[in-house]
């Protein structure tokens, strides 16, 4: 059985970038955060900073 590797390479050259594009598109679309999730994260960060600031204020002489 003799395989013609040049035709296989040609198929890989055509299909490879298409597969790469599809994977990158899927990653970009599935890695987005919703507005609600972003708002929740911002609120939690603000609470953490406020708590740290309050603790630091109590420790200062």
C-alpha positions as CSV (number, residue, x, y, z in Angstrom):
1,X,0.0,0.0,0.0
2,X,1.6,3.2,-1.2
3,X,0.2,6.4,0.2
4,X,0.7,9.7,-1.6
5,X,1.8,12.0,1.2
6,X,1.7,15.1,-0.9
7,X,-2.1,14.9,-1.3
8,X,-2.4,14.3,2.5
9,X,-0.3,17.3,3.1
10,X,-2.4,19.4,0.8
11,X,-5.6,18.4,2.7
12,X,-3.8,19.2,6.0
13,X,-2.8,22.7,4.7
14,X,-6.4,23.4,3.8
15,X,-8.2,21.9,6.7
16,X,-5.7,22.9,9.4
17,X,-6.4,26.6,9.4
18,X,-10.1,26.0,9.2
19,X,-10.0,23.8,12.3
20,X,-7.8,26.4,14.1
21,X,-10.2,29.2,13.2
22,X,-13.2,27.2,14.5
23,X,-11.4,26.4,17.8
24,X,-10.3,30.0,18.3
25,X,-13.8,31.2,17.5
26,X,-15.3,28.7,20.0
27,X,-12.8,29.9,22.7
28,X,-13.6,33.5,22.2
29,X,-17.4,33.0,22.3
30,X,-17.3,30.8,25.3
31,X,-14.9,32.8,27.4
32,X,-17.0,35.9,27.6
33,X,-18.5,37.0,31.0
34,X,-22.0,38.2,31.3
35,X,-22.9,41.6,32.7
36,X,-24.3,40.1,35.8
37,X,-21.2,38.0,36.5
38,X,-18.9,41.0,35.9
39,X,-21.1,43.2,38.2
40,X,-21.0,40.5,40.9
41,X,-17.2,40.3,40.6
42,X,-16.8,44.1,40.8
43,X,-19.1,44.2,43.9
44,X,-17.2,41.4,45.6
45,X,-13.9,43.2,44.9
46,X,-15.2,46.5,46.3
47,X,-16.4,44.8,49.5
48,X,-13.1,43.1,49.9
49,X,-11.2,46.4,49.5
50,X,-13.6,48.1,51.9
51,X,-13.1,45.4,54.5
52,X,-9.3,45.6,54.1
53,X,-9.4,49.4,54.4
54,X,-11.5,49.2,57.5
55,X,-9.1,46.7,59.1
56,X,-6.1,48.9,58.2
57,X,-7.8,51.9,59.6
58,X,-8.4,50.2,62.9
59,X,-4.8,49.1,63.1
60,X,-3.3,52.5,62.6
61,X,-2.5,54.4,65.8
